[in-house]
Amino acid sequence: MTGQPAGTPYWDPAELPPQPQLHGVVTADVAVVGAGLAGLSCAYHLAERAPGLDIAVVDAQHPAAGASGRGTGLLGPRAGPALDRAVRRFGAVTARRMHRASQQAVRDVLDLCARLDVPCGLRPGEQLMATRSPAGLLALARQARAYRELGLDVPVLSPAGIRERVGVPYRAALLHRPAATLDPAALTCALARACADKGVRFYGRSPLLALRPGDLVGPELVLPHGRLYAGQAVLAVNSAAEALDLPVGTVLPLEVYAVATEPLSAAAYEALGGRAGHAVVDAVPLAPYFRLLPDRGLVAGGGTAAVPAGLAAPRIQDLRERAWMRLEHWLRDLHPDLARVRVTHRWSGRIGMTADDLPVVGPVPGYSDVWYVGGCGGHGLALSVAHGAYVAGALLGEPDPGDPLPWHRSHAPRLPLRGPVRPLVRVCVDAHGWAVRRVC
Ligand SMILES: Cc1cc2nc3c(=O)[nH]c(=O)nc-3n(C[C@H](O)[C@H](O)[C@H](O)COP(=O)(O)OP(=O)(O)OC[C@H]3O[C@@H](n4cnc5c(N)ncnc54)[C@H](O)[C@@H]3O)c2cc1C
């Protein structure tokens, strides 16, 4: 992958378990590669349901180094494509199950925070999917109709209903519940500590280089200073699937951006819904969104995304600077008191997007006992945790919790990422309806 994400996220570094580099030959019952929310949730649920299982977690850097530690912490339902598109593609019954599964995923994260007994900056609130643009109004109207027809409780808010919650002149909104805001890095690190408390071993600065089908004892994982032999393996590496050449289709590494501000004036904080812990996302995918912080600051994200693969480092840096600048301009327009607010943090992170907006959670083709989890895009806080728990159950041979959902699959559609056909990525992205405002 080209370079690494830049900037320092707003979140304070949290305590992590010891994580030596992996040297020599190591064995485990289960190897989890990738210590983000998906991998750690998998390790946590394995350790909880099968005490005594020997579990090793390896990460190229350390827990929370990926998207999980660099997110903006909006916890809310919704999974995969917008509901009206999900109905067209999968039918009403499946689309309803997808939405309900995403609501359950949010509840499960709220339960997990309570079980881990760490505050994680958690503030239960509502998530407004709002719009100020005609394109957004159309998208909202289509979705509102689909929610209504499926009997899902996602009310439409009028401008007055929105003003009661956030003082921004949005024209309409959908009200998503359950929802909350939290510190995603704190949650990821708390999960890592909880895993370690249950006996899970951690290896840091140990990137997986290659995966080989094992002859006798399951997969062989090749690392810079050693080998890891495991009965079963879970590759929770999200957008690094491409660099590892995993046969899971295209999980496109997209760089996305966020900024955080100094504490707002009491008036602006109150007006933007700070006390109630609301978060506002735009009905147009990847358009800017915001949430408030417990210290009265504001975090804004989205607006732009870049495909870093194949770009030179200076070009990537230039795209970042422009993306942060656009976000700053955008947030200064939110409320008169924000016109001169100081931005204290600017950062980027890599998400994994698939061409059809659906994650991939399934066995890796060609390898027995190896699973891949990833591709939740910019909306994977709740789902990644749910997927980790799901894979833990599958590895333990627990009865299937029900009909598979559309993201329970082994690969996503393929997109051309390299060579002269690279511009086709843009075409495919548009054709698949991401409606990305700027994919550079
Ligand atoms: C700026 C930003 C804002 C976001 N905001 C939100 C939000 O508000 N709400 C929301 O729901 N979602 C949000 N997301 C998305 C969410 O963070 C992700 O969907 C989720 O964290 C993905 O978790 P994961 O475990 O699959 O991947 P990651 O957290 O990316 O974890 C993958 C791990 O694999 C490791 N790894 C990679 N390659 C290798 C290798 N070769 N060997 C070993 N380890 C490897 C990485 O170091 C990393 O630790 C945001 C993401 C970003 C970047």
The ligand as a Gaussian input file, in Angstrom:
#p B3LYP/6-31G(d) Opt

LIG

0 1
 C      -11.149000       8.835000       9.268000
 C      -12.122000       7.694000       9.496000
 C      -13.364000       7.968000      10.073000
 C      -14.258000       6.918000      10.312000
 N      -15.402000       7.204000      10.993000
 C      -16.277000       6.219000      11.271000
 C      -17.449000       6.491000      12.020000
 O      -17.660000       7.617000      12.498000
 N      -18.349000       5.483000      12.221000
 C      -18.134000       4.244000      11.714000
 O      -19.000000       3.369000      11.894000
 N      -16.998000       3.932000      11.042000
 C      -16.072000       4.887000      10.808000
 N      -14.922000       4.597000      10.129000
 C      -14.738000       3.228000       9.619000
 C      -14.305000       2.274000      10.708000
 O      -13.267000       2.872000      11.439000
 C      -13.835000       0.960000      10.052000
 O      -14.867000       0.444000       9.238000
 C      -13.479000      -0.109000      11.072000
 O      -12.679000       0.413000      12.095000
 C      -12.727000      -1.242000      10.367000
 O      -12.206000      -2.124000      11.330000
 P      -11.268000      -3.309000      10.877000
 O      -10.855000      -4.035000      12.080000
 O      -11.921000      -4.085000       9.788000
 O      -10.020000      -2.623000      10.162000
 P       -8.771000      -1.796000      10.749000
 O       -9.110000      -1.039000      11.962000
 O       -8.210000      -1.058000       9.589000
 O       -7.761000      -2.934000      11.209000
 C       -6.941000      -3.644000      10.321000
 C       -5.659000      -3.973000      11.069000
 O       -4.879000      -4.842000      10.225000
 C       -3.525000      -4.488000      10.376000
 N       -2.811000      -4.981000       9.184000
 C       -2.905000      -4.533000       7.916000
 N       -2.093000      -5.255000       7.120000
 C       -1.503000      -6.191000       7.888000
 C       -0.569000      -7.239000       7.634000
 N       -0.057000      -7.455000       6.415000
 N       -0.158000      -7.996000       8.675000
 C       -0.649000      -7.770000       9.934000
 N       -1.533000      -6.796000      10.217000
 C       -1.959000      -6.023000       9.210000
 C       -3.538000      -2.972000      10.504000
 O       -2.342000      -2.493000      11.141000
 C       -4.777000      -2.744000      11.344000
 O       -4.471000      -2.687000      12.723000
 C      -13.958000       5.588000       9.916000
 C      -12.706000       5.319000       9.350000
 C      -11.800000       6.355000       9.164000
 C      -10.435000       6.039000       8.584000

